[in-house]
């Protein structure tokens, strides 16, 4: 997988997740340095769906070496609870991205009353 393909997946996730009625706002931020790329995908969840109003955000954060797309990947919520954390993740193929997508969905489901809303 190339860096461009990874970024295309992030944009696709942003578009897909914005269709979830529980999501109030979604941001995708990409920071590019010569040897590293940092990606933040943040879901702000809608008040009426939350189990706890103090825990209203799910964040995917990736800090990857641009040449090999390997590095730190985590998915956490507003209270700092991790749903996924890997210090040396290789984001190399569709399967690894599908797994991360499932963790993002799981985190949103756990923060909201009644689980999934798609």
Jmol script that loads the backbone (N, CA, C; Angstrom):
load data "model"
ATOM      1  N   UNK A   1       0.841  -1.168   0.000  1.00  0.00           N
ATOM      2  CA  UNK A   1       0.000   0.000   0.000  1.00  0.00           C
ATOM      3  C   UNK A   1       0.891   1.238   0.000  1.00  0.00           C
ATOM      4  N   UNK A   2       0.498   2.210  -0.784  1.00  0.00           N
ATOM      5  CA  UNK A   2       1.259   3.457  -0.847  1.00  0.00           C
ATOM      6  C   UNK A   2       0.674   4.489   0.120  1.00  0.00           C
ATOM      7  N   UNK A   3       1.433   5.541   0.329  1.00  0.00           N
ATOM      8  CA  UNK A   3       0.984   6.635   1.188  1.00  0.00           C
ATOM      9  C   UNK A   3      -0.310   7.261   0.638  1.00  0.00           C
ATOM     10  N   UNK A   4      -0.385   7.421  -0.669  1.00  0.00           N
ATOM     11  CA  UNK A   4      -1.578   8.001  -1.304  1.00  0.00           C
ATOM     12  C   UNK A   4      -2.789   7.100  -1.086  1.00  0.00           C
ATOM     13  N   UNK A   5      -2.609   5.793  -1.203  1.00  0.00           N
ATOM     14  CA  UNK A   5      -3.721   4.862  -0.960  1.00  0.00           C
ATOM     15  C   UNK A   5      -4.190   4.937   0.488  1.00  0.00           C
ATOM     16  N   UNK A   6      -3.253   5.065   1.417  1.00  0.00           N
ATOM     17  CA  UNK A   6      -3.617   5.207   2.828  1.00  0.00           C
ATOM     18  C   UNK A   6      -4.448   6.470   3.040  1.00  0.00           C
ATOM     19  N   UNK A   7      -4.006   7.574   2.479  1.00  0.00           N
ATOM     20  CA  UNK A   7      -4.744   8.832   2.624  1.00  0.00           C
ATOM     21  C   UNK A   7      -6.132   8.739   1.990  1.00  0.00           C
ATOM     22  N   UNK A   8      -6.242   8.033   0.881  1.00  0.00           N
ATOM     23  CA  UNK A   8      -7.550   7.831   0.249  1.00  0.00           C
ATOM     24  C   UNK A   8      -8.482   7.062   1.182  1.00  0.00           C
ATOM     25  N   UNK A   9      -7.948   6.084   1.917  1.00  0.00           N
ATOM     26  CA  UNK A   9      -8.755   5.333   2.887  1.00  0.00           C
ATOM     27  C   UNK A   9      -9.219   6.234   4.027  1.00  0.00           C
ATOM     28  N   UNK A  10      -8.349   7.100   4.503  1.00  0.00           N
ATOM     29  CA  UNK A  10      -8.719   8.014   5.590  1.00  0.00           C
ATOM     30  C   UNK A  10      -9.863   8.922   5.136  1.00  0.00           C
ATOM     31  N   UNK A  11      -9.765   9.442   3.927  1.00  0.00           N
ATOM     32  CA  UNK A  11     -10.832  10.298   3.397  1.00  0.00           C
ATOM     33  C   UNK A  11     -12.124   9.499   3.223  1.00  0.00           C
ATOM     34  N   UNK A  12     -12.008   8.270   2.763  1.00  0.00           N
ATOM     35  CA  UNK A  12     -13.186   7.401   2.615  1.00  0.00           C
ATOM     36  C   UNK A  12     -13.835   7.158   3.978  1.00  0.00           C
ATOM     37  N   UNK A  13     -13.026   6.865   5.004  1.00  0.00           N
ATOM     38  CA  UNK A  13     -13.570   6.667   6.354  1.00  0.00           C
ATOM     39  C   UNK A  13     -14.286   7.913   6.834  1.00  0.00           C
ATOM     40  N   UNK A  14     -13.664   9.074   6.596  1.00  0.00           N
ATOM     41  CA  UNK A  14     -14.285  10.332   7.016  1.00  0.00           C
ATOM     42  C   UNK A  14     -15.667  10.474   6.388  1.00  0.00           C
ATOM     43  N   UNK A  15     -15.768  10.180   5.110  1.00  0.00           N
ATOM     44  CA  UNK A  15     -17.051  10.294   4.419  1.00  0.00           C
ATOM     45  C   UNK A  15     -18.060   9.269   4.921  1.00  0.00           C
ATOM     46  N   UNK A  16     -17.633   8.026   5.110  1.00  0.00           N
ATOM     47  CA  UNK A  16     -18.533   6.972   5.589  1.00  0.00           C
ATOM     48  C   UNK A  16     -19.005   7.237   7.013  1.00  0.00           C
ATOM     49  N   UNK A  17     -18.091   7.618   7.884  1.00  0.00           N
ATOM     50  CA  UNK A  17     -18.444   7.831   9.286  1.00  0.00           C
ATOM     51  C   UNK A  17     -19.310   9.069   9.480  1.00  0.00           C
ATOM     52  N   UNK A  18     -19.199  10.030   8.592  1.00  0.00           N
ATOM     53  CA  UNK A  18     -20.036  11.229   8.720  1.00  0.00           C
ATOM     54  C   UNK A  18     -21.506  10.914   8.457  1.00  0.00           C
ATOM     55  N   UNK A  19     -21.802   9.778   7.833  1.00  0.00           N
ATOM     56  CA  UNK A  19     -23.187   9.370   7.587  1.00  0.00           C
ATOM     57  C   UNK A  19     -23.841   8.762   8.833  1.00  0.00           C
ATOM     58  N   UNK A  20     -23.053   8.427   9.837  1.00  0.00           N
ATOM     59  CA  UNK A  20     -23.577   7.860  11.088  1.00  0.00           C
ATOM     60  C   UNK A  20     -24.298   8.972  11.852  1.00  0.00           C
ATOM     61  N   UNK A  21     -25.570   8.767  12.175  1.00  0.00           N
ATOM     62  CA  UNK A  21     -26.365   9.806  12.846  1.00  0.00           C
ATOM     63  C   UNK A  21     -25.790  10.185  14.205  1.00  0.00           C
ATOM     64  N   UNK A  22     -24.985   9.322  14.804  1.00  0.00           N
ATOM     65  CA  UNK A  22     -24.400   9.609  16.115  1.00  0.00           C
ATOM     66  C   UNK A  22     -23.245  10.592  16.036  1.00  0.00           C
ATOM     67  N   UNK A  23     -22.712  10.795  14.845  1.00  0.00           N
ATOM     68  CA  UNK A  23     -21.541  11.653  14.664  1.00  0.00           C
ATOM     69  C   UNK A  23     -21.992  13.089  14.392  1.00  0.00           C
ATOM     70  N   UNK A  24     -21.609  13.981  15.284  1.00  0.00           N
ATOM     71  CA  UNK A  24     -21.916  15.402  15.132  1.00  0.00           C
ATOM     72  C   UNK A  24     -20.939  16.067  14.164  1.00  0.00           C
ATOM     73  N   UNK A  25     -19.657  15.715  14.310  1.00  0.00           N
ATOM     74  CA  UNK A  25     -18.609  16.339  13.505  1.00  0.00           C
ATOM     75  C   UNK A  25     -17.460  15.360  13.358  1.00  0.00           C
ATOM     76  N   UNK A  26     -16.843  15.373  12.203  1.00  0.00           N
ATOM     77  CA  UNK A  26     -15.678  14.525  11.982  1.00  0.00           C
ATOM     78  C   UNK A  26     -14.590  15.359  11.309  1.00  0.00           C
ATOM     79  N   UNK A  27     -13.377  15.218  11.801  1.00  0.00           N
ATOM     80  CA  UNK A  27     -12.227  15.936  11.246  1.00  0.00           C
ATOM     81  C   UNK A  27     -11.146  14.936  10.873  1.00  0.00           C
ATOM     82  N   UNK A  28     -10.496  15.200   9.763  1.00  0.00           N
ATOM     83  CA  UNK A  28      -9.318  14.434   9.368  1.00  0.00           C
ATOM     84  C   UNK A  28      -8.194  15.436   9.148  1.00  0.00           C
ATOM     85  N   UNK A  29      -7.139  15.308   9.922  1.00  0.00           N
ATOM     86  CA  UNK A  29      -5.975  16.188   9.807  1.00  0.00           C
ATOM     87  C   UNK A  29      -4.771  15.354   9.404  1.00  0.00           C
ATOM     88  N   UNK A  30      -4.006  15.873   8.453  1.00  0.00           N
ATOM     89  CA  UNK A  30      -2.832  15.170   7.952  1.00  0.00           C
ATOM     90  C   UNK A  30      -1.642  16.124   8.014  1.00  0.00           C
ATOM     91  N   UNK A  31      -0.593  15.698   8.692  1.00  0.00           N
ATOM     92  CA  UNK A  31       0.632  16.488   8.834  1.00  0.00           C
ATOM     93  C   UNK A  31       1.765  15.708   8.176  1.00  0.00           C
ATOM     94  N   UNK A  32       2.391  16.314   7.192  1.00  0.00           N
ATOM     95  CA  UNK A  32       3.432  15.621   6.435  1.00  0.00           C
ATOM     96  C   UNK A  32       4.780  16.285   6.705  1.00  0.00           C
ATOM     97  N   UNK A  33       5.728  15.456   7.092  1.00  0.00           N
ATOM     98  CA  UNK A  33       7.117  15.881   7.268  1.00  0.00           C
ATOM     99  C   UNK A  33       7.964  15.066   6.289  1.00  0.00           C
ATOM    100  N   UNK A  34       9.214  15.421   6.103  1.00  0.00           N
ATOM    101  CA  UNK A  34      10.027  14.687   5.131  1.00  0.00           C
ATOM    102  C   UNK A  34      10.057  13.169   5.355  1.00  0.00           C
ATOM    103  N   UNK A  35      10.144  12.732   6.595  1.00  0.00           N
ATOM    104  CA  UNK A  35      10.259  11.288   6.836  1.00  0.00           C
ATOM    105  C   UNK A  35       9.070  10.700   7.590  1.00  0.00           C
ATOM    106  N   UNK A  36       8.112  11.533   8.000  1.00  0.00           N
ATOM    107  CA  UNK A  36       7.008  11.043   8.832  1.00  0.00           C
ATOM    108  C   UNK A  36       5.687  11.669   8.393  1.00  0.00           C
ATOM    109  N   UNK A  37       4.631  10.897   8.552  1.00  0.00           N
ATOM    110  CA  UNK A  37       3.285  11.409   8.329  1.00  0.00           C
ATOM    111  C   UNK A  37       2.476  11.173   9.601  1.00  0.00           C
ATOM    112  N   UNK A  38       1.724  12.178   9.989  1.00  0.00           N
ATOM    113  CA  UNK A  38       0.871  12.065  11.179  1.00  0.00           C
ATOM    114  C   UNK A  38      -0.564  12.290  10.725  1.00  0.00           C
ATOM    115  N   UNK A  39      -1.431  11.352  11.071  1.00  0.00           N
ATOM    116  CA  UNK A  39      -2.833  11.402  10.669  1.00  0.00           C
ATOM    117  C   UNK A  39      -3.696  11.367  11.917  1.00  0.00           C
ATOM    118  N   UNK A  40      -4.635  12.300  12.001  1.00  0.00           N
ATOM    119  CA  UNK A  40      -5.617  12.328  13.083  1.00  0.00           C
ATOM    120  C   UNK A  40      -7.005  12.279  12.462  1.00  0.00           C
ATOM    121  N   UNK A  41      -7.803  11.333  12.901  1.00  0.00           N
ATOM    122  CA  UNK A  41      -9.203  11.241  12.494  1.00  0.00           C
ATOM    123  C   UNK A  41     -10.020  11.297  13.771  1.00  0.00           C
ATOM    124  N   UNK A  42     -10.817  12.346  13.907  1.00  0.00           N
ATOM    125  CA  UNK A  42     -11.534  12.604  15.151  1.00  0.00           C
ATOM    126  C   UNK A  42     -13.036  12.603  14.906  1.00  0.00           C
ATOM    127  N   UNK A  43     -13.761  11.815  15.700  1.00  0.00           N
ATOM    128  CA  UNK A  43     -15.221  11.773  15.636  1.00  0.00           C
ATOM    129  C   UNK A  43     -15.782  12.395  16.899  1.00  0.00           C
ATOM    130  N   UNK A  44     -16.507  13.483  16.757  1.00  0.00           N
ATOM    131  CA  UNK A  44     -17.219  14.092  17.875  1.00  0.00           C
ATOM    132  C   UNK A  44     -18.640  13.553  17.826  1.00  0.00           C
ATOM    133  N   UNK A  45     -19.044  12.884  18.909  1.00  0.00           N
ATOM    134  CA  UNK A  45     -20.338  12.203  18.929  1.00  0.00           C
ATOM    135  C   UNK A  45     -21.440  13.115  19.452  1.00  0.00           C
ATOM    136  N   UNK A  46     -22.636  12.901  18.949  1.00  0.00           N
ATOM    137  CA  UNK A  46     -23.801  13.731  19.246  1.00  0.00           C
ATOM    138  C   UNK A  46     -24.314  13.463  20.657  1.00  0.00           C
ATOM    139  N   UNK A  47     -24.651  14.523  21.363  1.00  0.00           N
ATOM    140  CA  UNK A  47     -25.064  14.491  22.769  1.00  0.00           C
ATOM    141  C   UNK A  47     -26.158  13.464  23.070  1.00  0.00           C
ATOM    142  N   UNK A  48     -27.219  13.402  22.331  1.00  0.00           N
ATOM    143  CA  UNK A  48     -28.348  12.530  22.656  1.00  0.00           C
ATOM    144  C   UNK A  48     -28.067  11.038  22.598  1.00  0.00           C
ATOM    145  N   UNK A  49     -26.939  10.653  22.043  1.00  0.00           N
ATOM    146  CA  UNK A  49     -26.600   9.237  21.884  1.00  0.00           C
ATOM    147  C   UNK A  49     -25.573   8.739  22.900  1.00  0.00           C
ATOM    148  N   UNK A  50     -24.993   9.643  23.667  1.00  0.00           N
ATOM    149  CA  UNK A  50     -23.871   9.290  24.540  1.00  0.00           C
ATOM    150  C   UNK A  50     -24.307   8.644  25.850  1.00  0.00           C
ATOM    151  N   UNK A  51     -23.519   7.677  26.299  1.00  0.00           N
ATOM    152  CA  UNK A  51     -23.704   7.108  27.635  1.00  0.00           C
ATOM    153  C   UNK A  51     -23.217   8.086  28.695  1.00  0.00           C
ATOM    154  N   UNK A  52     -22.149   8.828  28.382  1.00  0.00           N
ATOM    155  CA  UNK A  52     -21.518   9.762  29.315  1.00  0.00           C
ATOM    156  C   UNK A  52     -21.122  11.014  28.535  1.00  0.00           C
ATOM    157  N   UNK A  53     -21.712  12.152  28.875  1.00  0.00           N
ATOM    158  CA  UNK A  53     -21.458  13.376  28.105  1.00  0.00           C
ATOM    159  C   UNK A  53     -20.006  13.862  28.215  1.00  0.00           C
ATOM    160  N   UNK A  54     -19.261  13.370  29.189  1.00  0.00           N
ATOM    161  CA  UNK A  54     -17.847  13.731  29.316  1.00  0.00           C
ATOM    162  C   UNK A  54     -16.954  12.924  28.378  1.00  0.00           C
ATOM    163  N   UNK A  55     -17.518  11.909  27.746  1.00  0.00           N
ATOM    164  CA  UNK A  55     -16.751  11.031  26.872  1.00  0.00           C
ATOM    165  C   UNK A  55     -17.424  11.039  25.504  1.00  0.00           C
ATOM    166  N   UNK A  56     -17.087  12.057  24.693  1.00  0.00           N
ATOM    167  CA  UNK A  56     -17.832  12.289  23.457  1.00  0.00           C
ATOM    168  C   UNK A  56     -16.992  12.244  22.183  1.00  0.00           C
ATOM    169  N   UNK A  57     -15.771  11.716  22.273  1.00  0.00           N
ATOM    170  CA  UNK A  57     -14.905  11.750  21.099  1.00  0.00           C
ATOM    171  C   UNK A  57     -14.109  10.455  20.954  1.00  0.00           C
ATOM    172  N   UNK A  58     -13.976  10.013  19.705  1.00  0.00           N
ATOM    173  CA  UNK A  58     -13.121   8.884  19.345  1.00  0.00           C
ATOM    174  C   UNK A  58     -12.056   9.432  18.404  1.00  0.00           C
ATOM    175  N   UNK A  59     -10.792   9.101  18.674  1.00  0.00           N
ATOM    176  CA  UNK A  59      -9.684   9.628  17.871  1.00  0.00           C
ATOM    177  C   UNK A  59      -8.779   8.489  17.409  1.00  0.00           C
ATOM    178  N   UNK A  60      -8.550   8.457  16.101  1.00  0.00           N
ATOM    179  CA  UNK A  60      -7.521   7.599  15.519  1.00  0.00           C
ATOM    180  C   UNK A  60      -6.302   8.481  15.301  1.00  0.00           C
ATOM    181  N   UNK A  61      -5.156   8.038  15.805  1.00  0.00           N
ATOM    182  CA  UNK A  61      -3.913   8.778  15.597  1.00  0.00           C
ATOM    183  C   UNK A  61      -2.858   7.831  15.043  1.00  0.00           C
ATOM    184  N   UNK A  62      -2.244   8.240  13.948  1.00  0.00           N
ATOM    185  CA  UNK A  62      -1.168   7.467  13.329  1.00  0.00           C
ATOM    186  C   UNK A  62       0.053   8.362  13.192  1.00  0.00           C
ATOM    187  N   UNK A  63       1.198   7.865  13.601  1.00  0.00           N
ATOM    188  CA  UNK A  63       2.488   8.517  13.361  1.00  0.00           C
ATOM    189  C   UNK A  63       3.358   7.486  12.665  1.00  0.00           C
ATOM    190  N   UNK A  64       3.493   7.629  11.355  1.00  0.00           N
ATOM    191  CA  UNK A  64       4.111   6.594  10.543  1.00  0.00           C
ATOM    192  C   UNK A  64       5.329   7.106   9.790  1.00  0.00           C
ATOM    193  N   UNK A  65       6.310   6.218   9.631  1.00  0.00           N
ATOM    194  CA  UNK A  65       7.431   6.472   8.743  1.00  0.00           C
ATOM    195  C   UNK A  65       6.870   6.470   7.320  1.00  0.00           C
ATOM    196  N   UNK A  66       7.136   7.507   6.560  1.00  0.00           N
ATOM    197  CA  UNK A  66       6.541   7.634   5.227  1.00  0.00           C
ATOM    198  C   UNK A  66       7.030   6.564   4.261  1.00  0.00           C
ATOM    199  N   UNK A  67       8.253   6.125   4.397  1.00  0.00           N
ATOM    200  CA  UNK A  67       8.812   5.157   3.451  1.00  0.00           C
ATOM    201  C   UNK A  67       8.199   3.774   3.606  1.00  0.00           C
ATOM    202  N   UNK A  68       7.913   3.386   4.855  1.00  0.00           N
ATOM    203  CA  UNK A  68       7.439   2.016   5.091  1.00  0.00           C
ATOM    204  C   UNK A  68       6.054   1.951   5.733  1.00  0.00           C
ATOM    205  N   UNK A  69       5.445   3.111   5.984  1.00  0.00           N
ATOM    206  CA  UNK A  69       4.117   3.189   6.617  1.00  0.00           C
ATOM    207  C   UNK A  69       4.040   2.318   7.862  1.00  0.00           C
ATOM    208  N   UNK A  70       5.008   2.516   8.720  1.00  0.00           N
ATOM    209  CA  UNK A  70       5.077   1.769   9.972  1.00  0.00           C
ATOM    210  C   UNK A  70       5.343   2.740  11.107  1.00  0.00           C
ATOM    211  N   UNK A  71       4.685   2.494  12.253  1.00  0.00           N
ATOM    212  CA  UNK A  71       4.888   3.346  13.412  1.00  0.00           C
ATOM    213  C   UNK A  71       3.770   3.191  14.420  1.00  0.00           C
ATOM    214  N   UNK A  72       3.529   4.247  15.180  1.00  0.00           N
ATOM    215  CA  UNK A  72       2.546   4.213  16.272  1.00  0.00           C
ATOM    216  C   UNK A  72       1.142   4.459  15.726  1.00  0.00           C
ATOM    217  N   UNK A  73       0.214   3.598  16.142  1.00  0.00           N
ATOM    218  CA  UNK A  73      -1.194   3.737  15.775  1.00  0.00           C
ATOM    219  C   UNK A  73      -2.010   3.525  17.036  1.00  0.00           C
ATOM    220  N   UNK A  74      -2.922   4.463  17.306  1.00  0.00           N
ATOM    221  CA  UNK A  74      -3.812   4.243  18.446  1.00  0.00           C
ATOM    222  C   UNK A  74      -5.200   4.787  18.167  1.00  0.00           C
ATOM    223  N   UNK A  75      -6.160   4.206  18.860  1.00  0.00           N
ATOM    224  CA  UNK A  75      -7.551   4.650  18.842  1.00  0.00           C
ATOM    225  C   UNK A  75      -7.949   4.810  20.291  1.00  0.00           C
ATOM    226  N   UNK A  76      -8.396   6.019  20.647  1.00  0.00           N
ATOM    227  CA  UNK A  76      -8.732   6.304  22.041  1.00  0.00           C
ATOM    228  C   UNK A  76      -9.991   7.161  22.114  1.00  0.00           C
ATOM    229  N   UNK A  77     -10.488   7.334  23.350  1.00  0.00           N
ATOM    230  CA  UNK A  77     -11.661   8.185  23.558  1.00  0.00           C
ATOM    231  C   UNK A  77     -11.276   9.410  24.379  1.00  0.00           C
ATOM    232  N   UNK A  78     -12.263  10.231  24.707  1.00  0.00           N
ATOM    233  CA  UNK A  78     -12.019  11.494  25.426  1.00  0.00           C
ATOM    234  C   UNK A  78     -11.397  11.292  26.796  1.00  0.00           C
ATOM    235  N   UNK A  79     -11.662  10.159  27.403  1.00  0.00           N
ATOM    236  CA  UNK A  79     -11.147   9.891  28.743  1.00  0.00           C
ATOM    237  C   UNK A  79      -9.782   9.217  28.721  1.00  0.00           C
ATOM    238  N   UNK A  80      -9.224   9.038  27.533  1.00  0.00           N
ATOM    239  CA  UNK A  80      -7.896   8.453  27.417  1.00  0.00           C
ATOM    240  C   UNK A  80      -7.865   6.938  27.407  1.00  0.00           C
ATOM    241  N   UNK A  81      -9.025   6.305  27.277  1.00  0.00           N
ATOM    242  CA  UNK A  81      -9.079   4.842  27.215  1.00  0.00           C
ATOM    243  C   UNK A  81      -8.726   4.402  25.793  1.00  0.00           C
ATOM    244  N   UNK A  82      -7.821   3.446  25.696  1.00  0.00           N
ATOM    245  CA  UNK A  82      -7.392   2.949  24.394  1.00  0.00           C
ATOM    246  C   UNK A  82      -8.240   1.766  23.973  1.00  0.00           C
ATOM    247  N   UNK A  83      -8.655   1.793  22.709  1.00  0.00           N
ATOM    248  CA  UNK A  83      -9.341   0.666  22.087  1.00  0.00           C
ATOM    249  C   UNK A  83      -8.364  -0.105  21.222  1.00  0.00           C
ATOM    250  N   UNK A  84      -7.285   0.569  20.862  1.00  0.00           N
ATOM    251  CA  UNK A  84      -6.221  -0.049  20.087  1.00  0.00           C
ATOM    252  C   UNK A  84      -4.955   0.771  20.310  1.00  0.00           C
ATOM    253  N   UNK A  85      -3.843   0.094  20.517  1.00  0.00           N
ATOM    254  CA  UNK A  85      -2.554   0.774  20.672  1.00  0.00           C
ATOM    255  C   UNK A  85      -1.453  -0.169  20.214  1.00  0.00           C
ATOM    256  N   UNK A  86      -0.718   0.272  19.221  1.00  0.00           N
ATOM    257  CA  UNK A  86       0.403  -0.511  18.716  1.00  0.00           C
ATOM    258  C   UNK A  86       1.538   0.455  18.396  1.00  0.00           C
ATOM    259  N   UNK A  87       2.688   0.227  19.001  1.00  0.00           N
ATOM    260  CA  UNK A  87       3.835   1.118  18.824  1.00  0.00           C
ATOM    261  C   UNK A  87       4.576   0.897  17.510  1.00  0.00           C
ATOM    262  N   UNK A  88       4.431  -0.273  16.905  1.00  0.00           N
ATOM    263  CA  UNK A  88       5.196  -0.585  15.702  1.00  0.00           C
ATOM    264  C   UNK A  88       4.297  -1.231  14.646  1.00  0.00           C
ATOM    265  N   UNK A  89       3.151  -0.629  14.405  1.00  0.00           N
ATOM    266  CA  UNK A  89       2.159  -1.154  13.464  1.00  0.00           C
ATOM    267  C   UNK A  89       2.615  -0.928  12.027  1.00  0.00           C
ATOM    268  N   UNK A  90       2.437  -1.941  11.212  1.00  0.00           N
ATOM    269  CA  UNK A  90       2.705  -1.823   9.776  1.00  0.00           C
ATOM    270  C   UNK A  90       1.357  -1.695   9.079  1.00  0.00           C
ATOM    271  N   UNK A  91       1.075  -0.519   8.538  1.00  0.00           N
ATOM    272  CA  UNK A  91      -0.175  -0.279   7.823  1.00  0.00           C
ATOM    273  C   UNK A  91       0.115  -0.583   6.361  1.00  0.00           C
ATOM    274  N   UNK A  92      -0.092  -1.857   6.000  1.00  0.00           N
ATOM    275  CA  UNK A  92       0.421  -2.305   4.718  1.00  0.00           C
ATOM    276  C   UNK A  92      -0.645  -2.748   3.725  1.00  0.00           C
ATOM    277  N   UNK A  93      -1.840  -3.043   4.196  1.00  0.00           N
ATOM    278  CA  UNK A  93      -2.808  -3.623   3.275  1.00  0.00           C
ATOM    279  C   UNK A  93      -4.243  -3.360   3.727  1.00  0.00           C
ATOM    280  N   UNK A  94      -5.167  -3.816   2.922  1.00  0.00           N
ATOM    281  CA  UNK A  94      -6.593  -3.639   3.202  1.00  0.00           C
ATOM    282  C   UNK A  94      -6.995  -4.303   4.518  1.00  0.00           C
ATOM    283  N   UNK A  95      -6.404  -5.435   4.832  1.00  0.00           N
ATOM    284  CA  UNK A  95      -6.770  -6.158   6.059  1.00  0.00           C
ATOM    285  C   UNK A  95      -6.417  -5.348   7.304  1.00  0.00           C
ATOM    286  N   UNK A  96      -5.251  -4.728   7.321  1.00  0.00           N
ATOM    287  CA  UNK A  96      -4.878  -3.930   8.496  1.00  0.00           C
ATOM    288  C   UNK A  96      -5.786  -2.712   8.625  1.00  0.00           C
ATOM    289  N   UNK A  97      -6.169  -2.111   7.511  1.00  0.00           N
ATOM    290  CA  UNK A  97      -7.081  -0.966   7.554  1.00  0.00           C
ATOM    291  C   UNK A  97      -8.488  -1.386   7.960  1.00  0.00           C
ATOM    292  N   UNK A  98      -8.933  -2.547   7.503  1.00  0.00           N
ATOM    293  CA  UNK A  98     -10.253  -3.045   7.899  1.00  0.00           C
ATOM    294  C   UNK A  98     -10.298  -3.278   9.403  1.00  0.00           C
ATOM    295  N   UNK A  99      -9.214  -3.777   9.959  1.00  0.00           N
ATOM    296  CA  UNK A  99      -9.129  -3.994  11.398  1.00  0.00           C
ATOM    297  C   UNK A  99      -9.224  -2.670  12.153  1.00  0.00           C
ATOM    298  N   UNK A 100      -8.503  -1.650  11.696  1.00  0.00           N
ATOM    299  CA  UNK A 100      -8.561  -0.338  12.346  1.00  0.00           C
ATOM    300  C   UNK A 100      -9.956   0.268  12.243  1.00  0.00           C
ATOM    301  N   UNK A 101     -10.589   0.103  11.108  1.00  0.00           N
ATOM    302  CA  UNK A 101     -11.953   0.606  10.926  1.00  0.00           C
ATOM    303  C   UNK A 101     -12.906  -0.047  11.918  1.00  0.00           C
ATOM    304  N   UNK A 102     -12.739  -1.345  12.137  1.00  0.00           N
ATOM    305  CA  UNK A 102     -13.579  -2.065  13.101  1.00  0.00           C
ATOM    306  C   UNK A 102     -13.349  -1.546  14.522  1.00  0.00           C
ATOM    307  N   UNK A 103     -12.106  -1.237  14.870  1.00  0.00           N
ATOM    308  CA  UNK A 103     -11.813  -0.688  16.205  1.00  0.00           C
ATOM    309  C   UNK A 103     -12.434   0.699  16.392  1.00  0.00           C
ATOM    310  N   UNK A 104     -12.420   1.523  15.346  1.00  0.00           N
ATOM    311  CA  UNK A 104     -13.056   2.842  15.421  1.00  0.00           C
ATOM    312  C   UNK A 104     -14.547   2.672  15.674  1.00  0.00           C
ATOM    313  N   UNK A 105     -15.173   1.777  14.923  1.00  0.00           N
ATOM    314  CA  UNK A 105     -16.610   1.530  15.080  1.00  0.00           C
ATOM    315  C   UNK A 105     -16.921   0.982  16.471  1.00  0.00           C
ATOM    316  N   UNK A 106     -16.083   0.071  16.964  1.00  0.00           N
ATOM    317  CA  UNK A 106     -16.265  -0.496  18.302  1.00  0.00           C
ATOM    318  C   UNK A 106     -16.200   0.596  19.363  1.00  0.00           C
ATOM    319  N   UNK A 107     -15.249   1.507  19.226  1.00  0.00           N
ATOM    320  CA  UNK A 107     -15.117   2.597  20.197  1.00  0.00           C
ATOM    321  C   UNK A 107     -16.368   3.468  20.196  1.00  0.00           C
ATOM    322  N   UNK A 108     -16.858   3.831  19.022  1.00  0.00           N
ATOM    323  CA  UNK A 108     -18.079   4.646  18.937  1.00  0.00           C
ATOM    324  C   UNK A 108     -19.265   3.895  19.528  1.00  0.00           C
ATOM    325  N   UNK A 109     -19.358   2.606  19.240  1.00  0.00           N
ATOM    326  CA  UNK A 109     -20.456   1.792  19.783  1.00  0.00           C
ATOM    327  C   UNK A 109     -20.421   1.766  21.304  1.00  0.00           C
ATOM    328  N   UNK A 110     -19.226   1.659  21.881  1.00  0.00           N
ATOM    329  CA  UNK A 110     -19.111   1.589  23.340  1.00  0.00           C
ATOM    330  C   UNK A 110     -19.456   2.907  24.024  1.00  0.00           C
ATOM    331  N   UNK A 111     -19.266   4.021  23.337  1.00  0.00           N
ATOM    332  CA  UNK A 111     -19.562   5.322  23.933  1.00  0.00           C
ATOM    333  C   UNK A 111     -21.035   5.708  23.815  1.00  0.00           C
ATOM    334  N   UNK A 112     -21.752   5.039  22.927  1.00  0.00           N
ATOM    335  CA  UNK A 112     -23.139   5.418  22.657  1.00  0.00           C
ATOM    336  C   UNK A 112     -24.133   4.411  23.234  1.00  0.00           C
ATOM    337  N   UNK A 113     -25.284   4.927  23.610  1.00  0.00           N
ATOM    338  CA  UNK A 113     -26.380   4.092  24.103  1.00  0.00           C
ATOM    339  C   UNK A 113     -26.895   3.252  22.941  1.00  0.00           C
ATOM    340  N   UNK A 114     -27.068   1.970  23.170  1.00  0.00           N
ATOM    341  CA  UNK A 114     -27.652   1.106  22.153  1.00  0.00           C
ATOM    342  C   UNK A 114     -26.710   0.639  21.070  1.00  0.00           C
ATOM    343  N   UNK A 115     -25.430   0.945  21.180  1.00  0.00           N
ATOM    344  CA  UNK A 115     -24.460   0.444  20.205  1.00  0.00           C
ATOM    345  C   UNK A 115     -24.580   1.102  18.850  1.00  0.00           C
ATOM    346  N   UNK A 116     -24.445   0.306  17.793  1.00  0.00           N
ATOM    347  CA  UNK A 116     -24.381   0.815  16.428  1.00  0.00           C
ATOM    348  C   UNK A 116     -25.681   1.469  15.993  1.00  0.00           C
ATOM    349  N   UNK A 117     -25.532   2.483  15.163  1.00  0.00           N
ATOM    350  CA  UNK A 117     -26.693   3.233  14.691  1.00  0.00           C
ATOM    351  C   UNK A 117     -26.703   3.363  13.181  1.00  0.00           C
ATOM    352  N   UNK A 118     -26.158   2.413  12.470  1.00  0.00           N
ATOM    353  CA  UNK A 118     -26.121   2.487  10.998  1.00  0.00           C
ATOM    354  C   UNK A 118     -27.257   1.716  10.411  1.00  0.00           C
TER     355      UNK A 118
END
end "model"
wireframe off; spacefill off
backbone 0.3
color backbone group
